[in-house]
């Protein structure tokens, strides 16, 4: 090999894929593309559950809800709820100026941020005509809104609980 050939070999740069700078410059756009794909996948797979299609009707229903709460205030209704975490059993005692206890109550557990975790439990009046009982599905940890209504939806009381930390709940009409 002559000295002239050696100079040419030394002057020829290695191919682009063996150099540092092209890979360094490709990293940033490639990272942005991957992050965009992950964002699209998360947006498609997860349901936020926060936006209602019929928001106008929901806004109109607020007045009806306020009327139901006022009916509960007029009756001075309160509910003491005991929840047994191990058996998922709920027992409830309702007090107030109510003439006759309804045969069934509807207890709705609404998750504060995830609508797909919500559940409605039907509570039945026990034979002693003093308390109600029912069973619920296992709930996720977090903050829950509790709504109690009779079948005829003539009143409504509600409250907030943190599950599974709270086993005793107080619901009132205030």
C-alpha positions as CSV (number, residue, x, y, z in Angstrom):
1,X,0.0,0.0,0.0
2,X,1.4,3.3,-1.0
3,X,1.3,6.4,1.2
4,X,-1.1,8.0,-1.1
5,X,-3.7,5.2,-0.6
6,X,-3.2,5.4,3.2
7,X,-4.1,9.1,3.1
8,X,-7.3,8.4,1.2
9,X,-8.4,5.7,3.7
10,X,-7.8,8.0,6.6
11,X,-9.7,10.9,5.0
12,X,-12.8,8.8,4.2
13,X,-15.2,9.2,7.1
14,X,-17.0,6.2,8.5
15,X,-20.6,5.6,7.3
16,X,-23.3,7.8,8.9
17,X,-24.8,5.1,11.1
18,X,-21.5,4.6,12.8
19,X,-21.2,8.3,13.8
20,X,-22.6,9.8,17.0
21,X,-24.2,13.1,15.8
22,X,-26.9,11.6,13.5
23,X,-28.1,9.3,16.2
24,X,-28.1,12.1,18.7
25,X,-30.2,14.3,16.4
26,X,-32.6,11.5,15.5
27,X,-33.3,10.8,19.2
28,X,-35.4,14.0,19.8
29,X,-37.9,13.6,17.0
30,X,-38.1,9.8,17.6
31,X,-38.9,10.5,21.3
32,X,-41.6,12.9,20.3
33,X,-43.2,10.4,17.9
34,X,-43.2,7.7,20.5
35,X,-44.7,10.0,23.1
36,X,-47.4,11.0,20.6
37,X,-48.3,7.4,19.9
38,X,-48.5,6.7,23.6
39,X,-50.7,9.8,24.1
40,X,-53.1,8.7,21.4
41,X,-53.3,5.1,22.8
42,X,-54.1,6.5,26.3
43,X,-56.7,8.9,24.9
44,X,-58.5,6.2,23.0
45,X,-58.4,3.5,25.7
46,X,-59.3,5.6,28.8
47,X,-62.7,7.1,29.3
48,X,-62.7,10.4,31.3
49,X,-66.4,10.1,32.2
50,X,-66.5,13.7,33.2
51,X,-68.3,15.3,30.2
52,X,-72.1,14.6,29.8
53,X,-73.7,14.6,26.3
54,X,-76.9,16.1,27.7
55,X,-75.3,18.8,29.8
56,X,-78.3,21.1,29.3
57,X,-80.7,18.5,30.8
58,X,-78.3,17.9,33.6
59,X,-78.3,21.6,34.3
60,X,-82.1,21.7,34.4
61,X,-82.1,18.7,36.7
62,X,-80.2,20.7,39.4
63,X,-83.4,22.5,40.4
64,X,-85.2,19.2,40.9
65,X,-82.3,17.9,43.0
66,X,-82.4,21.0,45.1
67,X,-86.1,20.4,45.6
68,X,-85.5,16.8,46.8
69,X,-82.9,18.0,49.2
70,X,-85.3,20.6,50.6
71,X,-87.9,17.9,51.1
72,X,-85.3,16.0,53.1
73,X,-84.6,19.1,55.2
74,X,-88.3,19.6,55.9
75,X,-88.4,16.0,57.2
76,X,-85.2,16.5,59.1
77,X,-83.8,13.2,57.7
78,X,-80.6,11.7,58.9
79,X,-79.0,8.3,58.1
80,X,-76.4,6.4,60.1
81,X,-74.7,3.8,57.9
82,X,-72.5,1.0,59.0
83,X,-70.4,-0.7,56.3
84,X,-68.7,-4.0,57.0
85,X,-65.7,-4.1,54.7
86,X,-65.1,-7.8,55.0
87,X,-68.6,-8.9,54.0
88,X,-69.5,-5.7,52.0
89,X,-72.7,-5.5,54.0
90,X,-74.4,-2.2,54.6
91,X,-76.8,-1.6,57.4
92,X,-78.6,1.8,57.7
93,X,-80.9,3.5,60.2
94,X,-83.0,6.3,59.0
95,X,-84.3,8.9,61.4
96,X,-86.5,12.0,61.0
97,X,-90.1,13.2,60.8
98,X,-91.0,10.5,58.3
99,X,-94.5,8.9,58.8
100,X,-93.8,5.5,57.3
101,X,-90.5,4.0,56.3
102,X,-90.3,3.1,52.7
103,X,-89.9,-0.6,51.9
104,X,-86.7,0.0,49.8
105,X,-84.1,2.7,49.6
106,X,-81.6,3.3,46.8
107,X,-78.0,4.0,47.9
108,X,-75.8,5.2,45.1
109,X,-72.0,5.3,45.5
110,X,-70.6,7.6,42.9
111,X,-66.8,7.8,42.6
112,X,-65.5,11.3,42.7
113,X,-63.7,11.0,39.3
114,X,-64.4,7.7,37.7
115,X,-68.0,7.1,36.6
116,X,-67.3,3.5,35.6
117,X,-66.8,2.6,39.3
118,X,-70.2,3.9,40.3
119,X,-72.8,1.5,41.8
120,X,-76.3,1.5,43.1
121,X,-77.3,-0.7,46.1
122,X,-80.9,-1.5,46.9
123,X,-81.4,-1.5,50.7
124,X,-84.4,-3.4,52.0
125,X,-86.3,-2.7,55.2
126,X,-85.6,-5.3,57.8
127,X,-88.4,-7.3,59.5
128,X,-87.9,-5.2,62.7
129,X,-89.1,-2.1,60.6
130,X,-86.2,-0.1,62.1
131,X,-83.2,-0.6,59.8
132,X,-82.2,-1.3,56.2
133,X,-79.6,-3.7,54.9
134,X,-78.0,-4.6,51.6
135,X,-74.8,-5.7,50.0
136,X,-72.5,-3.9,47.6
137,X,-69.7,-4.9,45.3
138,X,-66.1,-4.4,46.3
139,X,-65.2,-0.7,45.9
140,X,-62.0,0.9,44.9
141,X,-60.0,3.1,47.3
142,X,-60.8,6.7,47.2
143,X,-63.4,9.5,47.8
144,X,-67.0,8.6,47.1
145,X,-70.3,10.6,47.0
146,X,-73.1,8.8,48.7
147,X,-76.7,9.5,47.7
148,X,-79.7,8.0,49.5
149,X,-83.2,8.1,48.0
150,X,-86.5,6.2,48.4
151,X,-88.1,4.4,45.4
152,X,-90.5,7.3,44.8
153,X,-87.7,9.8,44.7
154,X,-89.6,12.2,47.0
155,X,-86.4,13.2,48.9
156,X,-82.7,12.9,48.8
157,X,-79.8,13.0,51.3
158,X,-76.2,12.7,50.5
159,X,-72.7,12.8,51.9
160,X,-69.1,12.1,51.2
161,X,-67.0,9.2,52.4
162,X,-63.5,8.0,52.0
163,X,-63.3,4.2,51.5
164,X,-62.1,1.9,52.8
165,X,-61.0,4.0,55.8
166,X,-64.5,5.0,56.9
167,X,-66.8,2.2,58.1
168,X,-69.4,4.5,59.7
169,X,-71.1,7.2,57.5
170,X,-73.3,10.1,58.5
171,X,-75.7,11.3,55.8
172,X,-77.9,14.3,56.6
173,X,-80.2,16.7,54.8
174,X,-78.2,19.8,55.6
